[in-house]
Amino acid sequence: MTSRTDLPDTTDRRTRGMRPETVTPTEARQGFRGRPVLIVLLAGIVLAMLVWIPAEWWGNAIAPENPSNQPVQEQAPSPAENTPARP
């Protein structure tokens, strides 16, 4: 049994004698060609940039001057004097 209902079947009374409808390639297409999809993708990128850029500026404006995760520079200990050890 086929699942297609657009072809005539000799055993089914509903479809006996019906002919498949001829459809042009333009009518059979599910959507328009590429341009609307491209517009949606470009609009999404522009909207993402419009949100991202102010968020970056705001994040840099509130960032602390000296972040706590930077290593602290310590002074090296001064070299010991050359004095003999006393027993």
N, C-alpha and C positions, 0 to 999 in steps of 0.2 A: 504494500500500500504506500503510495507516495503522499507526501505532506503538501505538495503543491496543489493549489486549487485553481490556478489560472489556465491549466491545460484541460481539454475535454477528456472525459472518461466515459467509456462505453457502458460501464456497469452502474454508474450513478445517474439517476433520473434528472437531478438538478442541473448537471453539467453536460448532459447528452446533447450534442449538436452545437455547443458553444465554441466559438473560436477564440484563441488567445488575442488579447488586445495588442496591437502593434504600438510601440512607444518609441519615439525618436530618442537619440542619445541625450539631447538637451533636456527633454522631459524626464528621462530616467535618472538624471543627476540628482543627488540628494541635497545639494546646496550650491551656492554660487562658487565660482572659481576664486581661489586664493586671496583676492583683495580684502574682503571683510575680515578674514582671519588675520591678515597682516596688520590691519588697522587696530584690531583688538589687542594684538601682541604689542604693538608700538605704544598704544595708549596705556597699557599696563606698565610698561617700562618707564614711561614719562611720569605716571602717577607714583611709582615706587621712588623715582629720583626726587620728586617734589616732597616726599615725606622724609627720605633718607638724608638729604642735604641739611635741612634745618635741624634734624636730630643730631647730626654730627657737630654742627656749630654749637648747639646747646650743650652737648656732652663735653666739648672742649672748653666751653666757657665755665662750666661748673667743676672741672677737674682740679684737684688740689695742685699747688705749685710743686710740692715735694711729696710724691707718692710714697707710701710706706713700704712698698715692695722693692724699692731700690736698695742696693747694699750700702751700708754705712761705711764710710771711709775712716779707717782707724789709723792712728799714728803708729808706726813701728816702734817697738821698745828701743831705747837707746842702748848701744853696745856696752857690755860690762867692762869695767876697768881691768887692766891686767895686774891685778894684785895677787900675790901668792896666797894660797889658802893656809890658814894657821891650824895646826893640829890640836 
